[in-house]
Structure formats: structure tokens, C-alpha cells
Amino acid sequence: MRRTLAVVACLVALLGIVPVAFAQAPAPKVTIVGLFDQITSAGKNIYDGDFTRSSEREWYARTRFRPDFTFEVGRTKAVLGLEIDLSYGQMGANDGGFPGNNSGTNSGCKGGSNGCLDTNTDVGGMIEIKWIYTEFDLTGKDSLLPFIPVATVARVGGQPYATLANYKIAYANGDFAGISTRTTFAPNLNLALAYVQVEDEIAGSNRLARTAANRRGNDFAVIVSPEITPFKGLDIKPLYSYFYADGSTSSAARRPINNQQGGVAPTEESRHTIGVDARWRSGPFSLDPTFYYQFGDRNQRGAGSANISAFLADVQGGFQLGPLLLEARAIWSSGNEAKDDLRQRVRYFEPLNLDTGYYSGWANILALGVDYFNGGGGALQSFDTNVGYDRYGRRQFGFRATYSLTPALAFYGIVSPTWTDEKVDTDTGIAAGGAARTAPVAATNGGDSRYIGTEADIGLTWRFAPNTVFDLVGAYLFAGSALDTLDASGHRDSQDGWTVAARVRLSF
């Protein structure tokens, strides 16, 4: 009997211990969210960045599929974000597929797409990987480092910038490879840190000459950005970011600009960005001010070191009057004068990566809008990718009015007069893609004009079914004299451009 009681006691003790020592793991969960876009648009004189040659025109259609797969076990999760962009109809000698299926570089398809749906719609190798990261608890209870009491969530892999650096798209947007953390010290105070691997130098390549084409250098960026909420409705996000580049680097982080005084490409750059982004909501009123200042140096072999000193100020405000929303936006980014030698001074602001998203929603020619393959990316690429126009900076006002006739149907209008900070030397041509100006074609007296032009947009948004939205917009750019050019045939005046775009979006 004693032996039986002892056995029972041991079993009870074991049963009491087992749930603690071998707790059942949470059930794995997989979710999918994303969107389908069906888009068509037409336009004239907005595609190549050269507004003095107005013969190009287009009407095309395409599809985007953008799913995000989330794999979760408890508080740990992994995310795989994919993207497919296919145009309607074969558009050239190659309709996509390997080996020419890199987005924006394949021959025969719309720039930005990665394939064409020809008459048989058989295309292959069309999937882009946007995000591929793991998110887990780094510190705090039940974490990798449980002895650190504050809670920190880490992401490792290919991931979105999201709000790591800013609320408004102004410095870091899109995606990157690296690691980020967000530490919560209090409900109204957290700190975001990120290490961004822009380019990397693998074993062996570091023995090559610094000027070798296949030597990438170890280019990286660091982001430090606390987030403070002093009271409900006000969020403040200071920023410090350091960017280092060795030799050639991503054009998103350092734009290619022709120095009118000649010179070679930079060999090394150290760039610091400091500033603050904020948002304030108080009843019907909203205010979103942003200010960043950059400093550092850029070295060029045989040409010494260029001093970097630049700024960006971007203020957006709005007021809700019943069904009517009135908004205004003012932008000022510094620029270089036409006569400046960029080997000695750099005065134009350089974001880390904007993924063509700057000023998005405020224009359809000067920025990306309903058809996000056209607009700033094709017409004035440096406007949505690098904030300013070439080296000349940017000054701009935007006015937007939105009237919600019903909760499902809204109409809006936008007007955006735009200038550069310093006068553009129009004795130049337009580089491929509209990203920059060429070197002067003839003897020049320096800058000629600041006026880029004025864009006017009118559109509607109709949520006609659950999770389904129809967008329609028309935009016209009254081109300014800063877009004039000079070539072998002489001076060429800029011409106006326009676009009309429609989109059906299903979100799931």
C-alpha cells in the first residue's frame, strides 16, 4: 500500500511539473493580405522628361498583384511580400521571362513592369520579392535577451522602412535589407534603430582596385529615431541618420548629376542627416511639419573634398469642414547654383531612399498618382526620387480640396505651382529618363529660370463595393521655362503635358 501511494504521489508530482516544463507551443497561423490593381492610363509629353519634344504619347493597361504572407507562432512571425506587375499585350521584341525579367529593365515592356501578357498570356519568372523578414522579441519577458527589462521588437531581413525614420515620406521609404529594432520605454516613448545594408563587399572583391567596376564597397546607413507623444494628438519624431558610400552607390541614395565644371565620380562620402518630423491632430485641424538638415563631405580623387550642407523643409496642413477637406503644402529644399563646382560644395538635399514616393497623392505628373508607373518617375524622376530637380533644389506649393458627396464617393482637385531653389541652366539637354540635366551644350552664362510649371488635377474616388475602390483622375502640366533645353538645333521651348488614369483596386 505504501508502495502504491508513493507511485501515485510521484505521478501527481510529475503531472504538476509537466505543464510548466513542457508547455504546449502556440498553434502556427498563416494569413494573407494584399491587393489587386487593374490600371489603364493615357497621356502625352510626360514620359521621357524632355518637355521640349512632345511627340511621345501612350495609352496602355496593366495589372499589379501584391500579396503579403505572414507566418506566426506566438509573438514571433515571418513575412514574405511578393509583387507581380504585368502589362496588357506584348510591347516589343521581348514580353518578359528569363533572363530579361528585372523590373524596369526588361526590353519590350512598360518601364516598371516585369513582363507582358501577350496573346497567349504565358509569361514566366515574374515574381519580385519585396519583403522577407523575421520579427521577434529581442528584449523583455520571453525574449532572446530576457535580462533586459524594456520590451524591444526586432526585424531581420528584407523589410519596409515604414515609420522607422519619418511619418511623411521625406527621407526613408520603400524597402531595405538589414536589421531594425523598436524599443518601448513607456506608452508615449519609443526608440527606432536600423542598420541598412545599401551595398556590400564580399570576400575577394576588397582586393580589387577602388575603381574596379565589380567592386561595390561597403555602403551602409544607420537610422536613430525616437518617437515622443507629449499629449494625445501630437507625435514628434526626431531623426539622426548616417550614410556612408565607397565609390559608386545606389542612385536612390546619391543621384547621378553632371558637374558642369567636369570632374570624376565620388570615391567616398560621409553624410549626416538630422531633423524632426511631426504630426498634430486637433479636432478638424491637422499639421505635419518636417525639417531636415544635412552635412558631411564627399571626396573625389584628385579634386579634394566637397562640403555638404543642405536642407529640406516640408509643411502640410489641413482643415475639415463637414464633407469638405481643405489642405495645403509648402516645400523648400536647397540647391546649387548652375555655376557651382560640385567637387567643392554640395547644397542639394539627398534622401536615403524615397522609392519614388515623395509628394505621392498630391500630383500625377510631378509625382506618382493613380498610375504609379508614370508621373514623377518618368517625367521628372528626381522630383519623386530625390526631392529636388537635378542640383537646383525645389520650391513648391500644393493646394488640395476633397469633397465627400457620400462616405463612398469623393471628388478632389489639386493645384501645384513649382519652382527650383536656384535657377536652372537651360543651355543643357535632358539625360535619359529625365533624372538629370546634361552638361552645357554651348557657352552658358549660368542659370536662366526657376519656374518648372503648374500642375492641375481633378479626380474622384468611389468605394463602390466592400474593399473595392475605383479611382479616376485627369492631370495637366502647364510647363515652365525651367524645362527649356538647348541642343544642336538651337533653343527649344518646353511644351505642356497631360495624363488621364483609371484604376480598380481590390484589397484583401
FENHU-V469052 format. One record per residue. N is the residue number from 1. RES is the residue in one small letter. PHI is phi in whole degrees, -180 to 180 (NA if undefined). PSI is psi as a letter, one per 20 degrees, with the letter a starting at -180 (* if undefined). NEAR is the number of other ideal C-beta (glycine too) atoms within 12 Angstrom. Layout:
BEGIN
N RES PHI PSI NEAR
N RES PHI PSI NEAR
END
This chain:
BEGIN
1 m NA g 7
2 r -60 g 8
3 r -63 g 9
4 t -64 g 10
5 l -63 h 11
6 a -64 g 12
7 v -64 g 13
8 v -62 g 14
9 a -62 g 14
10 c -64 g 14
11 l -65 g 14
12 v -63 g 13
13 a -62 g 14
14 l -65 g 15
15 l -64 h 14
16 g -74 h 12
17 i -86 h 13
18 v -55 g 13
19 p -61 h 10
20 v -81 g 11
21 a -77 h 11
22 f -128 l 10
23 a -61 q 11
24 q -68 p 11
25 a -69 q 12
26 p -60 q 13
27 a -68 p 9
28 p -62 q 14
29 k -138 p 17
30 v -124 p 17
31 t -128 q 17
32 i -131 p 19
33 v -131 q 20
34 g 164 b 26
35 l -154 q 26
36 f -118 p 25
37 d -117 p 33
38 q -118 o 28
39 i -129 q 38
40 t -138 q 30
41 s -153 q 40
42 a -133 q 25
43 g -173 r 35
44 k -146 p 28
45 n 62 k 33
46 i -128 j 48
47 y -101 h 39
48 d -105 j 32
49 g 82 i 40
50 d -102 o 36
51 f -83 j 38
52 t -91 i 32
53 r -120 o 27
54 s -102 k 23
55 s -81 i 14
56 e -80 p 24
57 r -146 r 19
58 e -159 q 30
59 w -144 o 23
60 y -145 r 31
61 a -144 q 28
62 r -159 r 37
63 t -129 q 33
64 r -125 p 34
65 f -122 p 29
66 r -133 n 27
67 p -97 q 27
68 d -119 p 29
69 f -101 p 23
70 t -114 p 24
71 f -110 o 20
72 e -123 p 20
73 v -135 o 18
74 g 64 c 18
75 r -91 i 21
76 t -94 p 26
77 k -146 q 29
78 a -128 q 26
79 v -126 p 33
80 l -120 o 27
81 g -107 p 29
82 l -119 r 25
83 e -150 p 28
84 i -130 p 31
85 d -125 o 39
86 l -129 p 42
87 s -88 q 39
88 y -82 p 26
89 g 87 q 26
90 q -69 p 27
91 m -112 j 25
92 g -176 a 19
93 a -66 h 13
94 n -124 p 24
95 d -102 j 32
96 g 109 a 39
97 g 85 r 25
98 f -65 q 15
99 p -96 j 12
100 g -101 l 25
101 n -106 k 28
102 n -75 p 22
103 s -56 p 28
104 g 83 i 23
105 t -119 i 19
106 n -70 q 32
107 s -85 p 22
108 g 94 j 24
109 c -129 r 36
110 k -57 p 41
111 g -56 p 32
112 g 101 h 33
113 s -86 r 45
114 n -121 k 39
115 g 170 r 44
116 c -126 p 36
117 l -86 n 29
118 d -81 a 22
119 t -65 i 11
120 n -109 i 10
121 t 52 k 18
122 d -99 o 16
123 v -128 q 32
124 g -134 r 18
125 g 65 l 21
126 m -106 j 32
127 i -97 p 25
128 e -96 q 28
129 i -97 o 24
130 k -94 g 30
131 w -126 q 33
132 i -157 n 26
133 y -140 r 33
134 t -116 p 27
135 e -118 p 30
136 f -152 r 28
137 d -77 o 27
138 l -88 g 30
139 t -133 r 24
140 g 95 a 24
141 k -62 p 16
142 d 54 l 16
143 s -122 a 23
144 l -66 h 21
145 l -125 m 19
146 p -67 i 15
147 f -77 i 11
148 i -95 o 17
149 p -72 h 14
150 v -76 q 23
151 a -88 p 27
152 t -130 p 29
153 v -106 p 30
154 a -114 q 31
155 r -124 p 35
156 v -130 p 27
157 g 124 a 26
158 g -79 o 27
159 q -147 r 37
160 p -82 q 31
161 y -67 h 37
162 a 49 c 27
163 t -105 k 27
164 l -60 g 40
165 a -111 h 45
166 n -155 r 42
167 y -86 g 34
168 k -77 q 40
169 i -68 o 37
170 a -145 h 45
171 y -132 g 49
172 a -133 o 45
173 n -147 r 31
174 g 94 c 32
175 d -135 r 34
176 f -156 r 40
177 a -106 p 30
178 g 159 b 32
179 i -137 q 29
180 s -137 q 39
181 t -137 q 34
182 r -135 o 32
183 t -104 p 28
184 t -102 o 23
185 f -89 h 21
186 a -159 r 15
187 p -56 h 11
188 n -111 j 17
189 l -148 p 20
190 n -141 r 26
191 l -133 p 28
192 a -103 p 38
193 l -126 q 30
194 a -150 q 40
195 y -115 p 28
196 v -111 o 39
197 q -91 o 30
198 v -77 g 34
199 e -142 q 30
200 d -136 q 20
201 e -117 o 24
202 i -84 r 15
203 a -55 p 8
204 g 101 g 11
205 s -69 h 20
206 n -76 i 18
207 r -91 i 12
208 l -79 r 18
209 a -62 q 14
210 r -60 h 23
211 t -93 j 18
212 a -63 p 17
213 a -64 h 13
214 n -96 j 18
215 r -98 o 24
216 r -89 h 25
217 g 82 r 32
218 n -100 n 21
219 d -92 p 35
220 f -152 r 32
221 a -141 q 43
222 v -124 p 31
223 i -121 p 38
224 v -127 o 28
225 s -149 o 38
226 p -74 r 28
227 e -131 p 34
228 i -123 p 23
229 t -120 n 22
230 p -63 h 14
231 f -156 r 12
232 k -59 p 12
233 g 103 i 17
234 l -119 p 22
235 d -121 p 30
236 i -123 p 29
237 k -131 n 36
238 p -66 q 27
239 l -141 p 42
240 y -128 p 28
241 s -138 p 41
242 y -118 p 28
243 f -123 p 40
244 y -125 p 31
245 a -133 p 36
246 d -118 o 31
247 g 78 b 34
248 s -66 q 26
249 t -151 a 36
250 s -61 p 32
251 s -71 i 26
252 a -70 h 38
253 a -92 h 35
254 r -147 o 41
255 r -71 q 35
256 p -81 o 28
257 i -129 p 37
258 n -79 o 27
259 n -78 o 31
260 q -65 i 31
261 q -93 j 25
262 g 84 a 15
263 g 115 r 24
264 v -112 r 20
265 a -68 q 30
266 p -61 q 40
267 t -100 h 28
268 e -156 q 26
269 e -143 p 36
270 s -125 o 28
271 r -131 p 41
272 h -113 p 27
273 t -128 p 40
274 i -128 q 25
275 g 158 a 32
276 v -151 q 31
277 d -122 q 39
278 a -148 r 31
279 r -146 p 28
280 w -131 p 24
281 r -122 p 21
282 s -145 n 16
283 g 60 c 13
284 p -83 i 17
285 f -102 q 19
286 s -137 q 27
287 l -145 p 29
288 d -130 n 30
289 p -93 q 29
290 t -138 p 38
291 f -143 p 31
292 y -130 q 39
293 y -126 p 26
294 q -119 q 38
295 f -150 r 29
296 g 152 b 28
297 d -147 q 25
298 r -131 o 41
299 n -96 q 29
300 q -135 p 26
301 r -59 p 18
302 g 79 j 14
303 a -129 j 20
304 g 76 b 19
305 s -121 p 22
306 a -94 p 35
307 n -82 p 24
308 i -102 p 32
309 s -154 o 25
310 a -150 r 38
311 f -147 r 30
312 l -137 p 43
313 a -120 p 29
314 d -144 o 41
315 v -124 p 27
316 q -126 p 33
317 g -138 q 27
318 g -151 q 27
319 f -144 p 21
320 q -97 p 20
321 l -117 n 16
322 g 62 c 12
323 p -79 i 18
324 l -105 p 20
325 l -111 p 24
326 l -108 p 25
327 e -136 q 31
328 a -140 q 25
329 r -145 p 37
330 a -127 p 29
331 i -130 p 42
332 w -144 o 28
333 s -121 p 43
334 s -71 r 34
335 g -148 r 40
336 n -94 q 42
337 e -72 q 28
338 a -59 h 37
339 k -82 i 21
340 d -65 q 31
341 d -91 o 22
342 l -70 i 39
343 r -79 i 28
344 q -116 h 23
345 r -149 p 26
346 v -121 o 36
347 r -119 j 33
348 y -98 q 39
349 f -74 p 44
350 e -125 o 50
351 p -72 r 47
352 l -75 g 47
353 n -171 o 42
354 l -106 i 41
355 d 51 l 30
356 t 57 k 38
357 g -102 i 34
358 y -68 p 46
359 y 67 j 45
360 s -60 p 31
361 g 90 i 32
362 w -107 i 43
363 a -165 r 46
364 n -128 i 47
365 i -117 g 51
366 l -77 i 55
367 a -156 r 45
368 l -79 p 40
369 g -134 c 45
370 v -61 g 40
371 d -97 n 47
372 y -83 j 36
373 f -97 i 41
374 n -107 a 50
375 g 77 b 44
376 g -50 h 49
377 g -65 h 42
378 g -101 h 41
379 a -89 g 51
380 l -136 m 55
381 q -56 h 42
382 s -70 i 47
383 f -70 h 47
384 d -100 i 44
385 t -102 h 43
386 n -129 j 45
387 v 74 g 52
388 g -97 r 49
389 y -92 o 51
390 d 49 c 49
391 r -94 j 45
392 y -92 i 48
393 g 77 a 41
394 r -156 p 45
395 r -133 p 31
396 q -155 q 43
397 f -119 q 29
398 g -130 p 36
399 f -129 p 27
400 r -132 p 33
401 a -123 p 25
402 t -125 p 29
403 y -116 o 22
404 s -92 n 21
405 l -64 h 17
406 t -139 r 14
407 p -59 h 11
408 a -101 i 16
409 l -129 p 21
410 a -133 q 25
411 f -117 q 24
412 y -145 q 35
413 g -138 q 27
414 i -136 q 39
415 v -131 p 28
416 s -137 n 42
417 p -74 p 26
418 t -139 p 44
419 w -132 r 33
420 t -94 r 42
421 d -74 g 35
422 e -115 q 32
423 k -66 p 33
424 v -80 p 45
425 d -81 o 40
426 t -85 j 40
427 d -83 k 28
428 t -136 r 35
429 g -102 a 31
430 i -115 p 36
431 a -69 r 24
432 a -55 p 18
433 g 83 i 26
434 g 78 j 40
435 a -75 h 33
436 a -158 r 35
437 r -87 q 42
438 t -83 r 28
439 a -67 q 24
440 p -55 p 27
441 v -77 h 24
442 a -141 a 19
443 a -57 p 10
444 t -130 q 23
445 n -98 j 14
446 g 107 b 21
447 g -73 q 32
448 d -123 h 29
449 s -155 q 27
450 r -102 i 30
451 y -81 o 27
452 i -76 g 45
453 g 141 a 40
454 t -127 p 29
455 e -102 p 43
456 a -123 p 31
457 d -126 q 39
458 i -141 p 24
459 g -158 r 34
460 l -142 q 28
461 t -129 p 29
462 w -127 o 24
463 r -89 n 22
464 f -85 i 19
465 a -154 r 13
466 p -55 p 10
467 n 61 j 15
468 t -128 p 21
469 v -130 p 26
470 f -110 p 26
471 d -118 p 34
472 l -139 p 30
473 v -147 q 40
474 g -125 p 28
475 a -137 q 43
476 y -135 p 30
477 l -106 o 42
478 f -84 n 26
479 a -68 p 36
480 g -99 r 34
481 s -72 i 26
482 a -68 i 39
483 l -94 j 48
484 d -65 q 33
485 t -137 r 37
486 l -136 p 28
487 d -139 a 20
488 a -61 h 10
489 s -85 i 12
490 g 116 a 13
491 h -72 p 20
492 r -126 p 25
493 d -81 q 21
494 s -71 q 34
495 q -120 q 26
496 d -68 r 26
497 g -139 r 44
498 w -150 r 33
499 t -155 q 46
500 v -131 p 31
501 a -140 q 38
502 a -134 q 30
503 r -149 p 34
504 v -113 p 27
505 r -120 p 29
506 l -107 p 24
507 s -105 q 20
508 f -139 * 16
END
